[in-house]
Amino acid sequence: MKIRPAKKSDKEEILSFCVDTFSWGDYIDRVWDHWFRSGRLLIAEDGGRKIGMSHLAMCPDGRGMWLEGVRVHPDYRRSMIATQLLAKMIEYGRQEGAVQASAIVDVANVASQRMMEKNGFAIVSRWAYYSAEGRPRRSRLAARLATIGELDSIWGYLRRSKIYSLSAKRYVKSWHWYTLDNQALHNFIREKRVIVAGRPVNGVAIINRHGYWDRTNILQVVYLDAASADPLRRLVSFVTNIYLDGKFEEFQLVCHDSTRLTSFIEKFTTKDEEQFLLYNKVFTAKTTLSR
Ligand SMILES: CC(C)(COP(=O)(O)OP(=O)(O)OC[C@H]1O[C@@H](n2cnc3c(N)ncnc32)[C@H](O)[C@@H]1OP(=O)(O)O)[C@@H](O)C(=O)NCCC(=O)NCCS
């Protein structure tokens, strides 16, 4: 068995077994071309037969790598193929300077959870995802788009927030959970994507108006944090109005899986919901790399 970068001709054979991964199917066909172009798509091959794949992305902070799309042909499972794909991705990521690796796994995917744990990854956070639609009623509770002048007070709120730490200090971008640090927050404020409630700040939502992959007319909340029910209601009201004004086809909420936060979705008609475990592994000094 060898692991090598993907070739254009691999697509069909690999996609043939990326079909029933989740209750709703799989998404690899939607991201393949994009991942192929990234140059970090790996294929496991055995005697000319393509038997596994995975994709590596580097995180914007340059310190983390994101591992995804691990798929092994059903006939070849429990032969350490996924373990070797993980090792190869980690080797690449570390060469590019990453000091930690992360991945997300559905709560129902026990095989993948055991595989991550056997490879030294630990659960650092639990997240909920909802997709919703409908025409929720408007309300006019006060919340606002954050300004750059509020950066320090928002950052101060987050650093003290229990939810921020339960969220493993991450936000979501195209199904990658990246670090929400001061720089990322600064960028989001400039992009008019941060909504705040309260003076002093007692609630923060970060939104994405452009969807992901091939679905661009989706409004997403990609980080959510509220000190109590009141700021949460204010954030819901503000986001609901953006949704209605923007004529989005769908609304998605991705946030730490706590009942208080996920009540956010109650105004909408929920189409789908899932829970995910965020896994992480921190590496020690680079000299321990095996070659
Ligand atoms: C999850 C998946 C990638 C694992 O691939 P694999 O090549 O069989 O995994 P490995 O052989 O490297 O397994 C390493 C360890 O993980 C654990 N593991 C793997 N599959 C398991 C299963 N079905 N049940 C319990 N533990 C399992 C075991 O501890 C295993 O070690 P062991 O065989 O010595 O007991 C594979 O089952 C798969 O492709 N599933 C469908 C796609 C998918 O779910 N991908 C992940 C999405 S997040």
The ligand as an SDF file (V2000), in Angstrom:
LIG
                    3D

 48 50  0  0  0  0  0  0  0  0999 V2000
  -13.5120    5.5520   10.0520 C   0  0  0  0  0  0  0  0  0  0  0  0
  -12.6090    4.9200    8.9890 C   0  0  0  0  0  0  0  0  0  0  0  0
  -11.9570    6.0350    8.1960 C   0  0  0  0  0  0  0  0  0  0  0  0
  -11.5350    4.0950    9.7010 C   0  0  0  0  0  0  0  0  0  0  0  0
  -10.6490    3.5900    8.7060 O   0  0  0  0  0  0  0  0  0  0  0  0
   -9.7430    2.2840    8.9360 P   0  0  0  0  0  0  0  0  0  0  0  0
   -8.6910    2.2760    7.9010 O   0  0  0  0  0  0  0  0  0  0  0  0
  -10.6180    1.1020    9.0410 O   0  0  0  0  0  0  0  0  0  0  0  0
   -9.1260    2.6040   10.3720 O   0  0  0  0  0  0  0  0  0  0  0  0
   -7.8220    1.9440   11.0030 P   0  0  0  0  0  0  0  0  0  0  0  0
   -7.6370    0.5480   10.4950 O   0  0  0  0  0  0  0  0  0  0  0  0
   -6.6640    2.8600   10.8220 O   0  0  0  0  0  0  0  0  0  0  0  0
   -8.2760    1.8840   12.5280 O   0  0  0  0  0  0  0  0  0  0  0  0
   -7.4660    2.3140   13.5790 C   0  0  0  0  0  0  0  0  0  0  0  0
   -8.2070    2.0520   14.8840 C   0  0  0  0  0  0  0  0  0  0  0  0
   -9.4270    2.8020   14.8950 O   0  0  0  0  0  0  0  0  0  0  0  0
  -10.4370    2.0570   15.6020 C   0  0  0  0  0  0  0  0  0  0  0  0
  -11.5150    1.6760   14.6780 N   0  0  0  0  0  0  0  0  0  0  0  0
  -11.5180    1.7870   13.3230 C   0  0  0  0  0  0  0  0  0  0  0  0
  -12.6980    1.3580   12.8330 N   0  0  0  0  0  0  0  0  0  0  0  0
  -13.4320    0.9680   13.8960 C   0  0  0  0  0  0  0  0  0  0  0  0
  -14.7370    0.4360   14.0380 C   0  0  0  0  0  0  0  0  0  0  0  0
  -15.5160    0.1870   12.9670 N   0  0  0  0  0  0  0  0  0  0  0  0
  -15.1890    0.1870   15.2800 N   0  0  0  0  0  0  0  0  0  0  0  0
  -14.4210    0.4190   16.3700 C   0  0  0  0  0  0  0  0  0  0  0  0
  -13.1710    0.9120   16.2950 N   0  0  0  0  0  0  0  0  0  0  0  0
  -12.6910    1.1730   15.0770 C   0  0  0  0  0  0  0  0  0  0  0  0
   -9.7570    0.8150   16.1090 C   0  0  0  0  0  0  0  0  0  0  0  0
   -9.2160    1.1090   17.3980 O   0  0  0  0  0  0  0  0  0  0  0  0
   -8.6550    0.6350   15.0920 C   0  0  0  0  0  0  0  0  0  0  0  0
   -7.5740   -0.1180   15.5860 O   0  0  0  0  0  0  0  0  0  0  0  0
   -7.7070   -1.7400   15.6250 P   0  0  0  0  0  0  0  0  0  0  0  0
   -8.2200   -2.1670   14.2870 O   0  0  0  0  0  0  0  0  0  0  0  0
   -6.2910   -2.1750   15.9100 O   0  0  0  0  0  0  0  0  0  0  0  0
   -8.6540   -2.0540   16.7290 O   0  0  0  0  0  0  0  0  0  0  0  0
  -13.4120    3.9520    8.0520 C   0  0  0  0  0  0  0  0  0  0  0  0
  -14.2320    3.1390    8.8550 O   0  0  0  0  0  0  0  0  0  0  0  0
  -14.2630    4.6760    7.0420 C   0  0  0  0  0  0  0  0  0  0  0  0
  -13.8190    4.9980    5.9300 O   0  0  0  0  0  0  0  0  0  0  0  0
  -15.5300    4.9420    7.4200 N   0  0  0  0  0  0  0  0  0  0  0  0
  -16.4510    5.6740    6.5310 C   0  0  0  0  0  0  0  0  0  0  0  0
  -15.9890    7.1130    6.3490 C   0  0  0  0  0  0  0  0  0  0  0  0
  -15.9000    7.8780    7.6410 C   0  0  0  0  0  0  0  0  0  0  0  0
  -16.6700    7.7180    8.5750 O   0  0  0  0  0  0  0  0  0  0  0  0
  -14.8920    8.7470    7.6820 N   0  0  0  0  0  0  0  0  0  0  0  0
  -14.6540    9.6430    8.8000 C   0  0  0  0  0  0  0  0  0  0  0  0
  -15.5480   10.7930    8.7590 C   0  0  0  0  0  0  0  0  0  0  0  0
  -15.1910   11.8860   10.1100 S   0  0  0  0  0  0  0  0  0  0  0  0
  1  2  1  0
  2  3  1  0
  2  4  1  0
  2 36  1  0
  4  5  1  0
  5  6  1  0
  6  7  2  0
  6  8  1  0
  6  9  1  0
  9 10  1  0
 10 11  2  0
 10 12  1  0
 10 13  1  0
 13 14  1  0
 14 15  1  0
 15 16  1  0
 15 30  1  0
 16 17  1  0
 17 18  1  0
 17 28  1  0
 18 19  1  0
 18 27  1  0
 19 20  2  0
 20 21  1  0
 21 22  1  0
 21 27  2  0
 22 23  1  0
 22 24  2  0
 24 25  1  0
 25 26  2  0
 26 27  1  0
 28 29  1  0
 28 30  1  0
 30 31  1  0
 31 32  1  0
 32 33  2  0
 32 34  1  0
 32 35  1  0
 36 37  1  0
 36 38  1  0
 38 39  2  0
 38 40  1  0
 40 41  1  0
 41 42  1  0
 42 43  1  0
 43 44  2  0
 43 45  1  0
 45 46  1  0
 46 47  1  0
 47 48  1  0
M  END
$$$$
